[in-house]
Amino acid sequence: MRKPIIAGNWKMNKTAAEAEALINELKPLVKKAKPEVVICVPYTDLWIAAKSVLGTNIKLGAENVAWADSGAFTGEISAAMLKEIGVEYVIIGHSERRQYFGETNESVNKRTKQALSNGLKPIVCVGETLEEREKNKTKKVLKKQVLEGFDGITDFSNIVIAYEPVWAIGTGKTATAEDANKTIGYIRSLIKKTYGAEVAKNLRIQYGGSMKPSNCKELMAMRNIDGGLIGGAALKAEDFAAIVNYKD
C-alpha cells in the first residue's frame, strides 16, 4: 500500500514570525495524522520552520532547488544548503516556476537529479494548461513532461509526482475526482511502460489542483490518487488539518 502524502505549498506567503505561528497552530491538529504531512515553505522561513517541526510528525520541504552544487548562480539555493537546515522534500517544476521563471523539462530533470544526489525527496510537478486541455493535448503534454523530466533517472523510491492541471490552480476550478484519477492513472501507465510495473505500483502521485476540505475525501477515495499538493488551504491551519485528517 502506498502511504498517502499531503504537502502544503505556501508559495510566496508568510514571514518567519507568521510561519512560526502557523506551524504552532498546526502541530496539535495533525499530530495523529495517517498520511505523511509536509509543509513546503519560502526559503526565509526554512530555519524557523525546521526548529518548529522538530520532534513532530511534520516534514519540512522547500519550494525549489538549484541544479548545481555551488557557483555563480545568483538567487539560487543548493541542495546541500537545504539539507543542512533539515529540509527533506523539495517541490520541482511547479507550473508557476514553468510559467513565470522559464522552467523547462530539462531544468526540472537537472534539479531532480541534484535533489536526489543530495538525499532530498523531489515532489515533481506535471500538468497541462487549459488551452492544451481544450485541444486534447493533455496526454501528449504529460508524456513529454514525464519522459524528459525523468530522463536518466532509474530510482523512484524517493520521488513523488504531483499532477497539477494548471487551469485548476488558484482558480477555484477542480477536475472531477474521476477525471483526476483517470489522468493520474495515465501518468502511472507511462511510468509502468518506461520504468516497470514495480516502480509504477509503488510511486506516489498527488493531485495538485485546488484540493480543499470540501473535496479532499472524494479525491482521496480514488485508486490512483495518493495525496495532495495543497496551495491556498495550506495557509490556514484548520483547513490544512481538515485535509490531512480526511476520513476514508
Phi, psi and omega in degrees: 000135178277130180285123179301149178226122177250117183239131176268131176251104185285343183057218181264069181220150174081122169286173180300318180295318179293324179296315180300317181295317181295317180295318179296327176288325184284323189309308181290338183283337185241008188296339179251020184295141176279318178288164169287134184249127182228139169241126179253113191242162177301155183307318185289348179263351189299318184295316180286327178294318179299318179293321185287329183268355182304128179082006179250180177270007180270125178268150183258137178227156174254171185259357179187166178208147180287159179267358182241158178294317182191180175127195185277072180230074185305128178092349180270157179234127185280161178298321179297321177298317180294315182300319183296327180288332183119013178288138179248322182245158174211133176281135179228134174075026177303149184302328178291326175293321179290318185286314188260337188235018170073019177298140178235170176301325179294315180290326175298318179298315181293320179292321180296315179297321180294317178299312182298320183291343179252013175079017175268157180253110183282137166255101188265123185266137174223156179165159184255155176278171178297318180298316179295322180295314182293337178265013179058038180255010185305309183295321180297316181295313181296320180299316180295316181296318181290309185293321179279324181292331181248017180302128178084359179260131182241337182259111182256011186296334180249013183257140170239139173255137174245114174275115181233098174300117188303326182291349182252006183265116178071010182256346185087348177279145179222138172296147175298156180302322180293317179296316179298316180297319180295316181291318178294326174298323177294317178300316180297323179293325176297315179297318180298315182294324186269321188241354176109158185295323183294318178298313181298322181294323186265344184288129178273129179236120180269162167256134185233036182237085177060046170284134183214173183305327185285340183235359187294323182298315180295317180293316183289345178283347182285142187299324186267352184266120186252012180154193181218147169256107194259129179265261186307318182293342180284349182270357176237120187304315183295319180293314181296318180295324179297324178288313180302322184261026179304148180264133179300000000 
